[in-house]
Amino acid sequence: MIAKDSKQRWYYSEEDLSNLEYLEPPPPQQGRLHEIIMEDPVSQLNAPKAIALQKDATVANAVKLMKKLRYGSVLVFDGEQLCGIFTEKDLLRSLDNETLENPDRIEGIALKDVMTPDPQVLDEVSTLAHSLNLMSVGGYRHVPIMKGQEPAGFVSIRGILKYLTQNALDH
């Protein structure tokens, strides 16, 4: 709290700004955390294997596997080609009042009908900075990591935070 008679303020007045030609913000501090985020590839995360299901698999089966492995997403394939991702958000969006009243109804819903099609993907050399930017801009919590046409895992916010705490804060 600023005392009434104090000259220090936490803002610029019009008078202050009229006397300034250019306000140079202080440069950000760049330490070990910055280095890791900018340089380390997602392959360093030891990302968990993804759950991969075909597009005709049921939502019920996907939810069962997600719950068992405590995952928030499933990669959806059309044959050998990644065609979508099914996430907790997709599950919530797909539930209507009828489904809530009769949960067995999700047995008949195919992933292709509720998945997010054509998901953004990363490759193994993508940096943590790239993945964080993609997740922030897109509003994603899970992004697949692909090695060619094969899933190599997925990046999650939780995985990145765990990696950062183990590698940046320990040094």
GIKA-V482470 format. One record per residue. RES is the residue in three letters. PHI is phi in whole degrees, 0 to 359 (* if undefined). PSI is psi in whole degrees, 0 to 359 (NA if undefined). OMEGA is omega as a letter, one per 40 degrees, with the letter a starting at -180 (999 if undefined). Layout:
BEGIN
RES_PHI_PSI_OMEGA / RES_PHI_PSI_OMEGA
END
This chain:
BEGIN
MET_*_139_a / ILE_264_132_i / ALA_292_151_a / LYS_300_324_a / ASP_270_0_a / SER_286_142_i / LYS_272_344_a / GLN_283_129_i / ARG_234_159_i / TRP_260_22_i / TYR_209_166_i / TYR_261_132_i / SER_275_169_i / GLU_301_321_i / GLU_297_317_i / ASP_300_314_a / LEU_291_327_i / SER_292_337_i / ASN_271_352_a / LEU_265_139_i / GLU_271_316_a / TYR_207_136_a / LEU_257_112_a / GLU_268_114_i / PRO_290_150_i / PRO_294_143_i / PRO_292_146_i / PRO_292_149_i / GLN_286_135_a / GLN_237_104_a / GLY_241_207_a / ARG_299_319_a / LEU_299_314_i / HIS_301_315_a / GLU_301_314_a / ILE_297_313_a / ILE_298_319_a / MET_281_333_a / GLU_246_327_a / ASP_287_132_i / PRO_280_159_a / VAL_295_342_i / SER_296_339_i / GLN_287_345_a / LEU_289_346_a / ASN_51_52_a / ALA_302_141_i / PRO_292_153_i / LYS_299_144_i / ALA_274_156_i / ILE_275_126_i / ALA_239_122_i / LEU_233_157_i / GLN_283_156_a / LYS_297_338_i / ASP_271_356_i / ALA_297_156_a / THR_273_155_i / VAL_300_321_i / ALA_301_316_i / ASN_295_317_i / ALA_299_314_a / VAL_297_321_i / LYS_300_315_a / LEU_290_321_i / MET_298_317_i / LYS_294_317_a / LYS_298_317_a / LEU_266_356_a / ARG_60_45_i / TYR_256_156_i / GLY_255_5_a / SER_204_161_i / VAL_225_135_i / LEU_277_138_a / VAL_247_128_a / PHE_243_150_i / ASP_246_95_a / GLY_69_242_i / GLU_263_356_a / GLN_259_129_i / LEU_294_125_a / CYS_238_350_a / GLY_186_177_i / ILE_223_139_i / PHE_246_122_a / THR_238_174_i / GLU_302_323_i / LYS_297_318_i / ASP_297_321_i / LEU_300_311_a / LEU_296_321_i / ARG_294_330_a / SER_279_346_a / LEU_278_124_i / ASP_247_178_a / ASN_301_322_a / GLU_296_318_i / THR_291_321_i / LEU_297_325_i / GLU_284_335_a / ASN_225_82_a / PRO_301_337_i / ASP_296_344_a / ARG_297_333_a / ILE_291_346_i / GLU_302_326_a / GLY_266_1_a / ILE_265_124_i / ALA_275_148_i / LEU_303_323_a / LYS_300_338_a / ASP_274_345_a / VAL_229_356_a / MET_288_165_i / THR_271_115_a / PRO_284_157_i / ASP_46_63_a / PRO_291_153_i / GLN_293_144_i / VAL_228_162_i / LEU_242_157_i / ASP_253_173_a / GLU_295_340_a / VAL_265_357_i / SER_299_138_a / THR_280_164_i / LEU_300_322_i / ALA_300_317_i / HIS_298_315_a / SER_294_319_i / LEU_296_319_i / ASN_297_313_i / LEU_301_317_a / MET_292_320_a / SER_292_310_a / VAL_294_318_a / GLY_275_346_a / GLY_74_29_a / TYR_266_149_i / ARG_251_346_i / HIS_221_133_i / VAL_227_128_i / PRO_293_145_i / ILE_254_124_a / MET_246_143_i / LYS_243_93_a / GLY_70_238_i / GLN_263_359_a / GLU_262_138_i / PRO_289_132_i / ALA_250_6_a / GLY_133_199_i / PHE_210_152_i / VAL_261_136_i / SER_229_158_i / ILE_303_315_a / ARG_300_319_i / GLY_296_319_i / ILE_293_316_i / LEU_298_319_i / LYS_298_315_i / TYR_298_315_a / LEU_297_317_a / THR_294_326_a / GLN_283_331_a / ASN_251_329_a / ALA_264_323_a / LEU_274_344_i / ASP_281_340_a / HIS_262_NA_999
END
